[in-house]
Amino acid sequence: MKLVNLTVLIISPEAWGDIFISKHYYAVELAKRGNTVFFLNPPKAINSTFEVKKIDGYNNLFEISYPHFQRGLNRLPIYFSNIFSRFLIRKILKEIQPIDLVWSFDPYRFQNLNLFKPQKSLYFSADSHSFMREKLIARSSNLVLTPSRLIAQKFSKLNKHVYNVGHGVADFFFDKDKIENHIILPGENELKVGYVGNLSYRYLDKKVLKNIIETNPDVDFIFIGPYKHSNLSHNKTKVNLVYFESLAQNENVFLLGPKPPTKVKVYLQLFDLLLLCYDGDADKTFLSNNHKILEYLSSGKPIVSHYVDEYKNKGDLIQMVNSNKEYNTIFNETLHNLKSLSTEEYCMRRIEFARDNTYNIKLQKIEEYIHHIED
């Protein structure tokens, strides 16, 4: 199966919105290839309506919204949850059948992908989920994709076709646009450290982040991303506004809020150093890769990160701690060596690594994996 001129249903745990992660980027890349792509949002309030609408700015790309139709399905045996799921699936199929490919990122909905009657089905384990639900969806899928080798190992006995495809990065991050002169970074300090991502993410290591900010008053820390609810927030996401309000009291901290992906690219090029600061000691398997790293690398700028297993042998690309107890030390060492880590050679090495992992290249690999199934 070539991933062109197909009807594709993407099932996402995060809604369509201003902030993009892998689900959104894959949808856009598939649409660029001439596929008709339907992006199925998480369910909305019970009093909302079923709606299919075209997404502005994109050809062949639509989002589907629907109300909660039956709560507690995941507490039922799969046989009974399948019965209830069929009602919604019939409604979806009435709008978009036949489906050539169903691609799920969400194991909490429609664990039996065969109910959509697609030619092919795949599950991408991109987030931290209940493995019990993932077992069900992995068994019903033609293939399982993962962003790291550690996550792939979890599925090795559940599906014959499990592939570590890694994460991807959008092509436009490599566009040779001139830096927009009207974007001026805030702060009075010379050094600008950038952090881009969902700040309400539950794995954010708030203690370590607060420590490096308070111990480096001569460095400006600039945060881009939501710290309130956004299209990446789940219903049960708790937002710690007190923490961010406290953080913003520091004169060297600036919360710029979310920015569109095309603007994020520009900001990345303006920063001197980039941060990733999740609690890497908490769940080394789930945090074994992160899609934001490739966006960071595409800028060529030095990076300080929590432990990310997929990059453990790539010290030339990332300054990575083995434990978050070392974070402050590694951060300070990186600041001290910032000039040598920012040479053209190092920058190009990071950029070329990212360029080898665009979403278009990932889709070519996925086509190969599907071909293996068909042989």
Summary of the structure (lengths in Angstrom):
residues: 375
radius of gyration: 21.1
end to end distance: 10.9
largest distance: 61.4
contacts: 1210
relative contact order: 0.12
helix: 38%
strand: 17%
